Amino acid sequence: MTLEEAPGLHLAFASLHLVVGHFGSAAVHWIRFRRSPLVLYRRGSSSHQRVTRFVSVASLGWAATLIASATSSGFRASLPGHSLFVVSPLISWSIAVLGLALMAASQASMGAAFRVGQDPRDAPSELRRGGLHALTRNPIYVGSWTFLAGMTLWHPSALLLALCGLVGLGIHGLVLAEEAFLRERFGATYADYCARTPRYLPGARR
């Protein structure tokens, strides 16, 4: 089933990124631990927050392009909105579902240490190294971008692919900012963790 044939289904699924990544996960976290993990909405001007704003703008652009791709035949026929190649819905949906599952599982495995954003005044006291974090240092980000990439393949236009790439670039910036924070906070423990665990994919360079 393609994006054009069932736009409502595709857009409803895409909205789960916001639910699982932010507000739904925050509600579950509140029920489990009686605190909100959404520290990115607090005041401040750290490098992490500046990169977060970049990711937010790119994500909004991606979402608007996906909506236009789903609802406007004129946009789908335009140069930036025209699909460059065809991907089987089974493949694109499988990638998106895998990313969503990885993102949700990674958040749950972090327990009380889960945060959306970075705030030195409210940081976990222990470095998370078990479970999915033993395979990759950033399973939530890997899942989030995999989710986004799968949905992009529903209608891989030049604009949607470019915006997906920009979000990925921004996510990498967030990772670098968090690495600097964790290196300062955990010192040799974090250095050892980095030496043993890849930044993104198992088997890749650390």
Secondary structure, 3 states (H helix, E strand, C coil): CCCCCCHHHHHHHHCHHHHHHHHHHHHHHHHHHCCCCCHHHCCCCCHHHHHHHHHHHHHHHHHHHHHHHHHCHHHHHCCCCCECCCCCHHHHHHHHHHHHHHHHHHHHHHHHHCCCCCCHHHCCCCCCCCHHHHCCCCHHHHHHHHHHHHHHCCCCEHHHHHHHHHHHHHHHHHHHHHHHHHHHHHCHHHHHHHHHCCCCCCCCCC
